Amino acid sequence: MILAPMQGLTEVLFRRTYHRHFPMAFDYAVSPFLSLTHGNLSDAYKKIDDVLPEENHNSMAVVPQILGKEPEEFIVLANRLYEFGYTEVNWNLGCPMRKVAAKHRGSGLLPYPNEVDHILATIVPQLKPQLSVKVRLGLTSRDEIFRLIPILNNYPLKSVTIHPRLGRQQYSGHVDLDTFEQTLPLIKHPIIYNGDICTLEQYQTLVKRFPNLHDIMIGRGTLYCPTLPVEIRKGHHLDPDEKKLSTTSFLADLVRTIDEELPSDEAKLRKTKEYWCLLGRSLNITEQQARTVLHATTLNDVQQLISNFIQ
Ligand SMILES: Cc1cc2nc3c(=O)[nH]c(=O)nc-3n(C[C@H](O)[C@H](O)[C@H](O)COP(=O)(O)O)c2cc1C
């Protein structure tokens, strides 16, 4: 089981704290993307701390992800990551953000299989780490994945992760499991499924329908219910008291770690509220309690309120 990359949420601070509480939950995480925007490496290096080995010590294993379409910079960055000890890097072909996709990055590359082919043909022979890719079904049409598959099959990819939505859907609507099913016999690489697994039952239904998947990647479900991966591992729900205790102690530790590690009060306040909105869901927090935290203006008040509400 793999923790999905989520920019702003699953950086190393989260991964390390999560791993302290649930060490057996995930086999590894894919990192939020390092971007090659502007065709140089400065944006990527701004975020490189997230995958520095010393930062990831005592954390879950991680596969760094790269977003971009510049072969030369991709090779430099991927081979630098290999020197850090990473034997795999992941290429983001799924990011749906409009300004990203408009520049043929992320899901914006999916309608252009020739461009993907050119990039793979250039980078693959020169990459020291193995390459995996994370894709959607297309940017605007599911036909795109079917034109892309023969290209992907020509290269020695470690795996293909599929989030079966279109880029233009962002996160709305449903995952398209029927189209996902049609892609399975066509792809010769190990396939990882990703998308909308937020309960044990959803996981069980999915693996029953697709018993031959190589792996499953879970993103938002982990934030809505941090014990979900543990329940999936065990194959049954946790006792409600145990679930509450695990979640509250994880949230309390996350709030403490944010306070210790983030550089400014403003960043601490923003991050604490962000995680509160997501993690509070599984703690039977009332609307009123949720809002009270969001309206608080000092870090101290936010921390105090959270601590009171999760008693
Ligand atoms: C806030 C946010 C940030 C994301 N950042 C990334 C990213 O950096 N790289 C990536 O490949 N996918 C990113 N995703 C997509 C997730 O990895 C995942 O594909 C998507 O959330 C669907 O899976 P889920 O339903 O299990 O969350 C992001 C999603 C969200 C909600």
The ligand as an ORCA input file, in Angstrom:
! r2SCAN-3c Opt
* xyz 0 1
  C      -4.173     18.703     -2.252
  C      -3.715     17.665     -3.252
  C      -2.421     17.683     -3.722
  C      -1.982     16.731     -4.665
  N      -0.667     16.733     -5.074
  C      -0.242     15.778     -5.942
  C       1.134     15.686     -6.347
  O       2.007     16.446     -5.909
  N       1.465     14.703     -7.233
  C       0.540     13.810     -7.728
  O       0.881     12.924     -8.513
  N      -0.746     13.852     -7.330
  C      -1.148     14.794     -6.452
  N      -2.437     14.784     -6.031
  C      -3.340     13.688     -6.476
  C      -3.297     12.510     -5.483
  O      -2.014     11.919     -5.476
  C      -4.310     11.434     -5.871
  O      -4.044     11.029     -7.193
  C      -5.756     11.941     -5.783
  O      -5.982     12.633     -4.578
  C      -6.736     10.763     -5.890
  O      -6.481      9.796     -4.898
  P      -7.334      9.754     -3.509
  O      -8.775      9.723     -3.903
  O      -6.866      8.513     -2.819
  O      -7.006     11.018     -2.768
  C      -2.881     15.731     -5.124
  C      -4.194     15.712     -4.630
  C      -4.624     16.654     -3.713
  C      -6.048     16.594     -3.204
*
